[in-house]
């Protein structure tokens, strides 16, 4: 790879860039002070560093990680093409091209020489499209898992874009703020997804709470109606029962005939409470 910045000296804990929050230059033009790019690069490097069990501590080892994961992502994409195209053809899925925003009729396998300039970005375009598809599946309630470590993939491409954006810092006259969009878009994509996922989860939890509350209110209303029926009838006929227990047994069966299911002990408690509240002596 052509490195404008030195990712190890810029982001590895304890190195110059990490201490001073600078993009340490690999070329004569630096170092570069840019908070947005440094923060994006630091996040990306830390994710990669952590996922690789802190083995990425030289540019050579980092490039090996970049190359090997590009190969894995390429295999993943080409393996998904044959799987997904029938669903696209039948209209079960819709994939949108990130550049044109137009629906894609058919996914194409990629034949990429990963050693050539621009190859990784052609791969990125396809992985972004695949990521959009899985996002939609998951957020719509599909029981599927992303077939890759999303944070690692996001960090992987972010680090590449931070390096590219640093070229604009090297040629300041041509650098535009829009360049930040490429360095931050994967992180923003993950953040937006997580916010959306939390919002959907909160809505589902609220629906469940409201449903449970409505069911509880319905149960209480039905119970109160059963209590009213029993106590009103018992109050008119209480002399017919030898005890509250006998009345409870009778009214449990009486209620069952009306579609209410309560244990005799529960009905007896209703009668006892009604009697106590109304100063009625029980036998």
N, C-alpha and C positions, 0 to 999 in steps of 0.2 A: 504493500500500500504506500501511497504518497502521503506522508504525515506532514501537515503544516504545524501542528502542535506536537509536543511530546506528551502522550497521554499518561505515561508513568510519572514523569516529573510534575505534571499538571495536577494529577488527581490522587496519586497513591498517598495514603496517610504518612505524614512526616516529611514528605518531599516539599520542594520549594513552592510549587504552585498551590499545594493544599494549605500551606501555612499562610501564604499571602493572597490567596484567592486570585491567582493569575493563570492565564493560559501560557505556559512556558513554550516558547517557539522551538520548532525543529529547524526552522529556516532563519536567516539572519534578521528578519523583520520584527521579532518580538522582544520581550514578552508582551502579551496583550491583556489589557484590563477591560473585561466586559462581564459584568455581573450575571446577565441573563445566560450567556453562553457558558460561563464557568459553572453556574449552578446546574444547568442541564447536563453538562459533561460530567460533573462530580456525581450527580445522581446515577447516571448511566454507568460510569466506571465502578461505583460502589456495588451496584447490583451484579455486574459481571464478576467483579472481584469476589463477592460473597458466594455466588453460585458456583464459582470454580474453586471453592475451598482455598481462597487466597493464593492460588497458584499463578495468577496473572500479575507478575511483578516485573516483567520485561516486555519490550515491544514485540520481540519474537514470539513469546508465549501468548501475548494478546492477539497477534495476527494469526496464530495457529487456532485459537478459539474462534476468531472471526471466520476463518476459512472453513473449519470443520462444521460450524453451525450453519454456514451458508449451504454447504452440501446437504445437511440434514433438512433444512427448510426447502431446498430444491426437490429433494426426494418426497417430502411431505406434499408439496404442491402437485407434483406430477402424479402422485398416488391418489390425490383427492379428485383430480380432473375426471377420470373415468367413473368415479363414484357419484359425483355431483351432476354431471351433464344430463343424465336421464331425468333427474328431478327438475332441472332447468327446462328441458324440452317439454315436459308435461305440465309446466306452470306451477309446480309445487314450491319452487324456490325462485327468488329474484335476486340477481346480483347486479350491482351498479358500478360502472367504471368510475373510479375516483377522480379522473381527470375530466371526462366528458359528462359525467353524471347521467349517462344513458344506460338503460338496461343492457346487460350482456347476454347475448343469445346462446353462446357456447364458450366454455372455458378451454383454453389452449395449453397444451403441455409446453414446458420451457426447455429449450436447449441452450444453455448458457455456459460460456467459458468464464468461470469465476475469476480467472486471472486478468481479465480485460477490464479496462476503465468503463464504469457505468453498469457493469454486470450486476452488482449488488443492488443497484437502484431499480433495475428491471425486476429483480426478484422481490424487492420490497413492495413494489406496486401490486404484485399478485398476492403477497402475504397480507397486505392491508385489506385487499378485497376479501380474502378468506376470513380475516379477523372480523370484518363487518358482518359477514354471514353468520358466524358463530355468536356474535353479540346479539343479533336479532333472534336467533334460536333461543338463547338462554333467557333474554329479557321477556320473550313471549311465553315463557314457561316450559320450554323444552328441556327434557332431562338429558342434557348432553354436556360433555366436558370439552374445554378447549384442548386440541391435540398437541399443545406446546405450552411452554412456560411463557405466558403473555408478558410478564414484567421483564423477563430476560430478553425476549424478542424486541420489546420496546426499547430497552436499554441499548441493545445491540445496534439498532438502526440510529438511535439518538446520537450515540457516540460518533458514528460516521458523519452525521449531519453537522455536529459541532465542529468536527475537523474541517468540513467543507466550508462552513460559515466563517471559520477563522481565515480562510483565503480572502474573504471580503475585508477582514480587518487588515490583512497584509496589503490590500489594494483599497485603501479607505475611500478613494474617490468613487468607487463603484459599489460600495457596500450600502445596502438599503435595509431598513428595519424589517421588511417583509422576510428577510432571510431567517429571522428568528422563528418564523412559523415552522420551518422544516426541522429546526433543532428542538422545538418544544411540542410538536404535534402529537407524538406518540404518548408522552406523559399526559398531555391534556386529554387525549383519547381515553386513557385508562381512568383518569380522574372523573371524566364525565360519565363513563360507564358505571363506576362505583357509586357516584351520586344517584344515577338513575336506578341502579339496583337497590340502593338503600331506600329510595323513594317508593319503589314498587313494593318492597318488603314492608315498609311502614304502612302503606295503603292496605296491603293484605292483612296485616295485623289489626289495623283499625276496623276492617270489614269483619274480621273474626270476633273482635271485641263487641262490636255493635250487634252482631248476630247472637253472640252468647248473652248479651244484655237483654235483647228482645226475647230470647227463649226463657230467660230467668223471669222476666216480667210476665210472660205468658203463663209460666208455671205458677207464679205467685197469684196471678189473677184467677187461675183455675182452682188453686187451693183455697183461696178466699171464698170463692163461690161455693165450694164443697162445705166449708166451715159454716157458711151462712145457711145452706140448706139443712144441714144436720141440726144446728143449734135452734133454728126457728121451729123445726118439726118437734125436736125433743122438748122444747120449752112448752109446747102445747100438750105433750103426751108424757111428760116426765113421770107422772104417777104410775105409768104402766110398767116401769122398769125397776127391778129390785135393787140394782146398783149401777154405777157409772160404767163398770166393766161390761155388764150385760147389755147396756145401751150401746157401748162401743162396738160390741160384736154384732148387734142387730144393724146398726147404721153402716158398718163396713160393708155388709152384704147389701143393704139398701142402696148405698152409693154405687156399688159395683153394677147393680141393675141399671143405673143411670149413666154408666160409662166412666165412673171415677174409681180408681184403684188405690185404696189406702188401707194400711194395717189397722186391725181393731185397736191396738194400743194407741196409735196416733189419734184415732177418732175419740177414744176415751179421754185423752189429754185435752182435746178441744172442748169436750163436754165439761170436764172439771174446771177448766179455765173460765168458760162461760158462766158456770155456776158461781165461781168465786167472784168474778167481776160484777155479778148481779145479785150477790148476797142470797144465793139459793142453797139451802141445806141439802146435801146429798144423802141418800140412804146408805 
